[in-house]
């Protein structure tokens, strides 16, 4: 039995941490399967994942092969069973779309040739630039159902609930991504017919006429008006199309689930993966959340999974990963945990040209942060490379192979196409093994938070398509895009984390902002914000909430109509935008409680006229116009920074503390560059998670509410090192009060550690005696045993502590 509850994955009643590796069985000789599985197991993983490529298994219509009759490597049945023989769970990803650099994104050629009407047209009636299809086209669904019937016939008896090893099924892959990245929304006749029906159900007749000044019943003219919209209604159309596509994607996912359940695949998690990271950053990832959150929150039994395609996790990017995990959680239903179903690993050499060259810390750091934030399943993609065989029926497309990447595939994977381990494998394996050593505890732990949350507005990321000829939408989207992430993440988000704040996120668009749960809200804000959200923020502050707003105070709603609900409640009137230029070095300076800081140059500033009781904080040099202020709203308060102020840690910390949230966990490293957080369970067991994001060693003390942790011991964090240190962690009758070493494995009478210091200290509380060892000294003080390692971690980082057996 598999259950999803309390943000946990329970298998037969036991919370589980699933560490999975993607192995494409169809890209390997069957004789290589066991070798790759052995290496996956050596990494510490307890599960295997794989796409199931429709393109390969039914190259010719009606000639389905899932058992290797035509090619041994297509024996999906044999591969799943081999994983079961190796005591590994299995995560099935049957598409129908799988991407994975496959031709047609994994869809058989015959499906498209047989049903040309499923290929979308887009803006101005042009052919789409992407290899996508109309998901809800009747003929596409008809063929997809046959594919699901075949795959589910071998899946159902192998479900964990039926005694097998399959613990989850992904429904399609990266839904909506292809249309987004090509700015080619699906505007086929089928889609537009459904869209018109949908808007008629959404709006009354009077509103419809105001929004759409053309005849919605004249299909040909109506469809032309939608594909080539006029400026008079283009913003209304864009947002209605976005809402409709969310609905349509959810309908598609529900249809695929219905097919799976019809063929007896049920009572396991159905997983929807979210696309969006790119260029080593996460700025666009929430576009995928915006597109798909209705798909995976529409009913119980769904999980969402991230696609994490960051390179190295550095001082530049670490807040991106932290924030997008928070945004995913913000839209989740209460029981849904975080998962990552494409967790990029390896050396970054995607082009097989020795580019990329990621640091060995890359996958390790991302694993540690994701697990600390509550990820319960991580699928390392791609765990092993392989080869793209030539198709039986040649198409003359340049290589006649199943994929576009040539003969060899997965050059960057920790396990290369020929099975060799690259330099990233040992560090990745170490982090997996570290998590799995205490997986029973991590599987239920939650991150501790500090009374502040980051606000998330899904509609700020509903920018996946824009009519190319529309100046109005260009202006609206450019303003939203410039304020929703970049500067806010780089400056406010990064400053909050470096100050020590541990925070989640709140979906302020769809959910209530509870002052008791979120005393302070940090919000990136654009010139455009829906009236209902502005009203919600006013209510939040009236009820006593503290708002830190960074970006612009909204002056319009999302469709471009004037709306000043929030500014009026704050007692300010936005009076313009000041922009830097070739001969104008726009600069701002701080005053009142923020004074004492150097004047800084910025590229823009929104300026205001203030009512008398509003306190100015930041002004434009030369004009003294206010571009930052503090104001009371009802029982609450707001601090507004309406200029891209730099990552001034103390400024943001002062602002947050004035709004009512104090930082609890701090360190004294003068170089910053340390990510830190804590996780805990209901029994008071905790882990301290630390990442040294820089390439040089650091010494620091950790403080909690001003008091030094670990008896005030200084910690040495090596360059690009991550540690997970135990605090009050118990194993039966042995409690680790604290330790500067990581737990590596636990047995009945022994605990193995990975040392991290020049002299590690581990403090035990137990009634059992510690067996003397040549690598450590033990001193008893009261009811505590203080164990000091004699080994320097840089020389020998392995230490096993043995205890007298219980008689």
FIFI-318560 format. One record per residue (C-alpha): x, y, z. Coordinates in steps of 0.02 Angstrom, whole numbers, padded with zeros to 5 digits, always signed. Layout:
N
XYZ...
//
This chain:
807
+00000+00000+00000+00064+00173-00046-00005+00327+00039+00027+00512+00017-00010+00606+00178+00067+00735+00293+00191+00778+00155+00260+00602+00164+00267+00448+00052+00219+00295+00152+00245+00119+00086+00154-00012+00189+00138+00117+00326+00323+00165+00334+00380+00338+00279+00506+00322+00139+00643+00425+00058+00657+00370-00123+00824+00397-00208+00805+00348-00388+00916+00341-00541+00859+00351-00723+00919+00205-00830+00857+00198-01010+00850+00011-01037+00814+00035-01223+00980+00127-01245+01082-00018-01174+01119-00194-01229+01021-00313-01121+01186-00388-01063+01231-00218-00988+01076-00199-00881+01144-00286-00726+01307-00189-00731+01216-00023-00732+01099-00081-00595+01249-00134-00490+01325+00038-00508+01161+00122-00466+01150+00016-00309+01330+00061-00266+01279+00244-00269+01153+00210-00131+00993+00225-00234+00844+00117-00189+00745+00140-00350+00760+00144-00540+00663+00255-00659+00643+00248-00846+00545+00324-00986+00450+00200-01094+00468+00260-01275+00311+00232-01378+00416+00273-01532+00522+00117-01501+00393-00005-01437+00270+00026-01578+00375+00086-01723+00244+00015-01841+00060+00035-01799-00011-00121-01719+00160-00204-01696+00181-00179-01509+00336-00252-01426+00357-00231-01239+00443-00399-01212+00595-00388-01326+00535-00495-01470+00604-00377-01603+00752-00309-01506+00815-00380-01339+00837-00206-01264+00650-00172-01284+00604-00302-01152+00523-00182-01029+00448-00329-00936+00620-00407-00911+00698-00243-00855+00566-00205-00724+00578-00384-00660+00769-00374-00654+00754-00217-00547+00635-00311-00432+00761-00454-00417+00886-00321-00360+00764-00260-00226+00739-00093-00312+00579+00005-00328+00529+00060-00503+00461+00227-00563+00376+00209-00733+00371+00355-00856+00266+00298-01007+00230+00466-01089+00154+00471-01218+00275+00617-01236+00444+00580-01158+00562+00706-01240+00734+00633-01191+00802+00699-01358+00694+00567-01446+00625+00594-01621+00451+00671-01613+00480+00683-01424+00445+00496-01416+00284+00492-01518+00284+00365-01662+00293+00442-01836+00139+00347-01891+00029+00434-01761+00065+00604-01837+00056+00543-02017-00110+00455-01987-00189+00605-01897-00117+00767-01970-00254+00870-01888-00175+00843-01716-00023+00949-01766-00060+01124-01697-00067+01290-01784-00029+01444-01682-00025+01636-01691-00086+01703-01860-00131+01526-01914+00052+01477-01936+00117+01302-01909+00190+01274-01737+00379+01276-01723+00380+01139-01589+00360+00951-01601+00200+00958-01501+00023+00898-01530-00153+00943-01476-00160+00842-01314-00349+00832-01314-00374+00796-01499-00493+00646-01507-00382+00545-01623-00226+00578-01519-00318+00520-01364-00384+00367-01456-00207+00313-01502-00139+00358-01330-00270+00251-01246-00213+00100-01347-00033+00136-01294-00085+00149-01112-00185-00012-01124-00029-00105-01182+00089-00028-01054-00032-00043-00908-00061-00226-00946+00117-00262-00893+00117-00127-00759-00035-00180-00658+00031-00349-00598+00197-00268-00553+00127-00130-00444+00191-00126-00266+00010-00141-00211+00004-00307-00305+00168-00372-00235+00280-00294-00367+00403-00150-00365+00319-00010-00465+00284+00133-00345+00233+00274-00461+00180+00316-00638+00216+00481-00723+00077+00548-00834+00152+00620-00993+00308+00730-00979+00334+00917-00964+00158+00957-01021+00146+01127-01104+00334+01156-01111+00356+01141-01299+00223+01270-01337+00295+01389-01208+00477+01386-01262+00427+01415-01444+00292+01546-01406+00173+01437-01506+00012+01411-01406-00097+01273-01474-00234+01362-01575-00303+01219-01680-00487+01215-01728-00519+01087-01593-00437+01193-01457-00523+01355-01508-00694+01272-01515-00668+01215-01335-00598+01385-01285-00753+01476-01349-00865+01356-01253-00760+01383-01098-00766+01574-01102-00955+01568-01129-00970+01465-00970-00851+01581-00876-00931+01750-00916-01105+01818-00934-01162+01887-01102-01129+02071-01059-00952+02036-00997-00916+01929-01150-00962+02071-01267-00851+02190-01169-00704+02071-01174-00723+02006-01351-00793+02132-01478-00825+02001-01612-00951+01863-01641-00897+01709-01544-01025+01604-01639-00949+01635-01811-00813+01504-01797-00704+01550-01946-00702+01737-01909-00695+01704-01722-00544+01590-01740-00455+01719-01847-00489+01851-01714-00412+01740-01580-00260+01689-01682-00227+01869-01735-00296+01974-01591-00320+02163-01592-00245+02276-01459-00419+02318-01394-00443+02145-01320-00271+02064-01328-00237+02067-01139-00407+01990-01098-00374+01854-01226-00199+01816-01161-00253+01788-00984-00410+01692-01031-00304+01580-01141-00185+01551-00996-00327+01504-00878-00405+01393-01011-00240+01303-01044-00220+01267-00858-00393+01191-00862-00356+01095-01023-00192+01025-00958-00281+00967-00800-00415+00885-00907-00280+00797-01009-00190+00732-00853-00356+00673-00780-00392+00582-00944-00225+00492-00940-00255+00443-00759-00427+00378-00805-00348+00270-00942-00220+00200-00820-00353+00162-00690-00468+00084-00819-00326-00038-00853-00305-00077-00666-00159+00038-00625-00224+00124-00470-00189+00162-00287-00013+00224-00324+00049+00403-00348+00021+00481-00519+00159+00606-00550+00162+00765-00654+00333+00841-00686+00364+01027-00698+00484+01103-00823+00565+01273-00825+00744+01289-00764+00869+01347-00893+01039+01425-00913+01089+01366-00741+00954+01472-00658+00776+01453-00597+00698+01618-00651+00576+01537-00773+00538+01377-00677+00379+01446-00598+00306+01461-00773+00292+01271-00767+00210+01280-00596+00086+01408-00663+00043+01298-00812+00022+01137-00714-00027+01166-00533-00211+01137-00572-00161+00970-00650-00081+00898-00494-00193+00977-00362-00359+00930-00443-00383+00770-00341-00295+00660-00212-00164+00539-00276-00055+00659-00375+00124+00713-00346+00217+00854-00431+00399+00833-00477+00526+00965-00520+00650+00965-00663+00809+01032-00583+00931+01081-00720+01049+01192-00624+01234+01172-00648+01341+01210-00496+01247+01275-00345+01340+01434-00304+01320+01601-00219+01240+01659-00381+01106+01525-00393+01076+01443-00223+00924+01550-00183+00843+01497-00349+00830+01316-00295+00771+01363-00121+00635+01477-00190+00566+01360-00322+00551+01220-00195+00452+01343-00089+00341+01394-00235+00301+01212-00274+00252+01183-00094+00148+01343-00091+00023+01277-00219+00019+01099-00153-00126+01020-00063-00088+00992+00123-00034+00810+00102+00076+00830-00052+00264+00820-00025+00400+00889-00137+00482+00774-00263+00607+00798-00406+00586+00680-00552+00722+00750-00664+00864+00794-00547+01009+00832-00661+01175+00753-00614+01342+00720-00697+01479+00831-00765+01381+00948-00880+01466+00886-01038+01303+00877-01134+01382+00910-01303+01523+00782-01284+01647+00923-01315+01720+00939-01140+01610+01088-01099+01511+01103-00939+01640+01038-00817+01533+01051-00661+01607+01044-00488+01587+00877-00397+01483+00971-00268+01344+01008-00395+01228+00859-00368+01280+00843-00185+01231+01022-00141+01066+01013-00233+01024+00847-00151+01059+00916+00021+00955+01072-00004+00808+00978-00081+00805+00847+00057+00817+00982+00191+00666+01068+00112+00563+00908+00115+00590+00819-00051+00539+00638-00024+00585+00572-00197+00734+00621-00305+00764+00544-00476+00942+00572-00539+00933+00610-00724+01023+00542-00817+01107+00410-00707+01184+00316-00851+01217+00351-01034+01185+00233-01177+01162+00223-01365+01028+00269-01492+00999+00123-01610+00943+00144-01789+00759+00117-01822+00702-00030-01926+00614+00081-02052+00736+00210-02119+00667+00386-02138+00814+00474-02216+00815+00604-02078+01003+00616-02063+01039+00471-01946+00885+00358-01944+00909+00336-01757+00780+00345-01620+00853+00511-01557+00938+00667-01618+01099+00655-01517+01195+00536-01628+01246+00359-01583+01303+00390-01404+01185+00471-01279+01207+00536-01103+01388+00593-01116+01371+00693-00955+01297+00556-00847+01392+00496-00692+01394+00325-00777+01446+00350-00958+01375+00263-01112+01504+00124-01099+01481+00105-00911+01631+00204-00851+01612+00311-00693+01656+00494-00714+01730+00607-00581+01559+00661-00515+01503+00487-00464+01594+00470-00295+01530+00637-00225+01353+00605-00287+01356+00431-00213+01420+00499-00048+01273+00618-00031+01146+00484-00076+01222+00364+00050+01223+00500+00183+01037+00531+00157+00994+00346+00153+01091+00312+00314+00957+00411+00408+00817+00400+00281+00689+00345+00410+00714+00511+00499+00730+00623+00346+00572+00546+00273+00467+00630+00408+00569+00783+00453+00514+00957+00402+00616+01115+00386+00601+01234+00533+00542+01409+00483+00561+01586+00550+00392+01672+00537+00417+01742+00363+00363+01676+00193+00398+01724+00013+00242+01773-00082+00200+01678-00242+00077+01739-00374+00052+01604-00508-00020+01729-00632+00145+01825-00629+00214+01674-00722+00070+01649-00844+00182+01723-00979+00213+01567-01082+00143+01645-01240+00129+01820-01311+00057+01877-01477+00214+01941-01566+00129+02094-01641+00056+02159-01478+00144+02307-01400+00021+02306-01255+00065+02128-01204+00250+02162-01230+00240+02306-01105+00137+02210-00977+00245+02053-00986+00410+02147-00984+00358+02237-00825+00300+02077-00740+00455+01982-00795+00572+02118-00733+00495+02118-00559+00438+01939-00524+00610+01860-00503+00781+01922-00557+00815+02071-00440+00695+02009-00305+00778+01838-00298+00955+01906-00320+00939+02041-00189+00795+02011-00067+00790+01820-00074+00978+01798-00065+00992+01925+00076+00859+01835+00176+00949+01668+00161+01120+01740+00199+01047+01826+00353+00992+01654+00411+00805+01661+00379+00723+01494+00344+00562+01521+00250+00433+01440+00142+00313+01517+00019+00129+01564+00015+00016+01561-00137-00065+01730-00107-00171+01715-00263-00271+01559-00222-00252+01540-00034-00285+01644+00120-00137+01734+00199-00149+01684+00381-00064+01811+00495-00039+01683+00633+00051+01565+00513+00139+01702+00413+00174+01854+00522+00283+01929+00385+00267+01914+00196+00409+01957+00075+00334+01993-00095+00409+02031-00266+00282+02150-00343+00257+02219-00518+00161+02368-00586+00021+02246-00625-00072+02148-00490-00248+02079-00489-00372+02181-00388-00419+02031-00281-00237+02005-00230-00215+02190-00188-00371+02179-00080-00307+02021+00003-00143+02107+00047-00237+02254+00123-00340+02135+00229-00181+02044+00281-00101+02205+00343-00261+02267+00425-00261+02104+00524-00084+02136+00586+00026+02063+00449+00194+02136+00400+00228+02159+00214+00401+02180+00138+00365+02231-00041+00507+02236-00166+00488+02298-00345+00344+02413-00386+00183+02458-00297+00047+02405-00421-00046+02539-00518-00143+02423-00636-00228+02254-00635-00159+02109-00737-00252+02160-00895-00187+02337-00892-00334+02429-00813-00295+02558-00676-00305+02482-00501-00229+02568-00349-00312+02475-00203-00145+02434-00120-00062+02604-00141-00215+02693-00074-00216+02584+00081-00030+02622+00106-00060+02808+00095+00049+02838-00058+00022+02892-00237+00142+02822-00368+00196+02971-00472+00312+02895-00601+00464+02790-00644+00640+02861-00650+00759+02772-00768+00948+02780-00783+01016+02827-00953+01176+02857-01049+01199+03028-00967+01101+02998-00807+01177+02888-00670+01020+02865-00568+01070+02848-00385+00975+02824-00222+01016+02849-00039+00940+02784+00124+00880+02883+00275+00790+02865+00444+00825+02694+00518+00909+02639+00354+01033+02783+00348+01220+02762+00359+01231+02665+00197+01327+02723+00046+01229+02798-00097+01210+02669-00236+01174+02674-00421+01016+02588-00486+00937+02572-00657+00761+02622-00606+00656+02687-00463+00469+02703-00440+00434+02867-00350+00290+02919-00238+00198+03061-00158+00169+03019+00026+00036+03058+00153+00107+03141+00309+00111+02983+00417+00211+02880+00290+00398+02874+00332+00520+02890+00185+00668+02769+00185+00751+02783+00014+00761+02935-00098+00823+02978-00272+00980+03083-00269+00957+03256-00344+00765+03259-00334+00737+03189-00159+00589+03091-00229+00542+02944-00118+00567+02768-00189+00560+02672-00026+00453+02696+00128+00376+02622+00285+00192+02640+00327+00060+02574+00447-00094+02490+00375-00225+02445+00505-00142+02336+00636-00001+02294+00518+00142+02378+00429+00229+02381+00261+00408+02416+00209+00420+02453+00023+00581+02452-00079+00530+02513-00251+00703+02514-00328+00819+02367-00363+00918+02394-00203+01071+02284-00190+01088+02127-00084+01111+02224+00078+01092+02088+00209+01076+02203+00358+00949+02316+00270+00831+02174+00232+00858+02097+00403+00817+02263+00488+00661+02282+00383+00601+02105+00421+00633+02124+00606+00537+02288+00609+00393+02195+00527+00396+02061+00662+00506+01912+00613+00673+01887+00699+00809+01777+00629+00844+01626+00741+00988+01533+00657+01145+01636+00623+01332+01614+00597+01482+01727+00618+01573+01698+00453+01626+01868+00388+01627+01803+00210+01446+01744+00210+01425+01612+00074+01353+01485+00195+01180+01413+00169+01107+01343+00329+00944+01272+00389+00876+01144+00512+00751+01003+00499+00657+00919+00640+00528+00786+00679+00394+00778+00812+00513+00689+00932+00632+00837+00936+00767+00753+00831+00852+00876+00717+00986+00896+00584+01087+01053+00550+01117+01071+00363+01264+01179+00305+01334+01214+00132+01494+01313+00103+01454+01385-00068+01627+01458-00093+01790+01381-00152+01885+01419+00009+01878+01351+00186+01784+01442+00323+01780+01441+00512+01620+01489+00599+01512+01466+00751+01326+01431+00736+01204+01525+00847+01023+01486+00886+00925+01629+00966+01093+01708+01007+01163+01555+01096+01306+01454+01022+01262+01279+00968+01371+01127+01004+01445+01197+01164+01511+01344+01064+01628+01241+00955+01698+01323+00799+01658+01227+00642+01777+01210+00496+01684+01205+00331+01797+01150+00191+01783+01230+00019+01626+01176-00075+01580+01060+00068+01408+01010+00131+01371+00934+00301+01217+00869+00391+01253+00866+00577+01145+00775+00705+01062+00863+00852+00972+00754+00980+00959+00610+00857+00915+00442+00935+00943+00262+00884+00855+00153+01011+00950+00181+01175+01088+00288+01100+01063+00475+01078+01183+00586+00983+01164+00750+01076+01266+00835+00942+01404+00791+00823+01521+00882+00707+01527+00724+00599+01396+00655+00481+01311+00489+00514+01367+00364+00380+01280+00204+00438+01193+00134+00590+01198-00043+00659+01134-00117+00822+01300-00096+00912+01395+00027+00803+01375+00195+00717+01492+00246+00575+01529+00429+00544+01608+00536+00410+01724+00659+00495+01720+00842+00442+01844+00929+00559+02027+00928+00608+01962+00860+00774+01782+00804+00776+01676+00797+00932+01525+00683+00952+01424+00688+01112+01322+00534+01161+01192+00504+01293+01170+00318+01328+01171+00188+01466+01287+00081+01361+01477+00090+01371+01575+00149+01220+01704+00020+01166+01879+00098+01172+01955+00131+01002+02126+00182+00938+02052+00324+00832+01960+00418+00969+01963+00470+01150+01810+00466+01263+01776+00571+01417+01621+00552+01525+01543+00707+01602+01386+00672+01700+01273+00567+01592+01360+00621+01430+01504+00540+01335+01616+00664+01241+01706+00575+01101+01851+00665+01015+01922+00596+00854+02110+00577+00834+02094+00579+00645+02102+00736+00540+01957+00733+00418+02067+00783+00272+02179+00632+00305+02054+00498+00355+01870+00543+00369+01803+00372+00419+01765+00332+00601+01662+00191+00678+01606+00201+00858+01560+00035+00940+01451+00009+01093+01443-00134+01217+01303-00251+01161+01144-00254+01263+01143-00411+01371
//
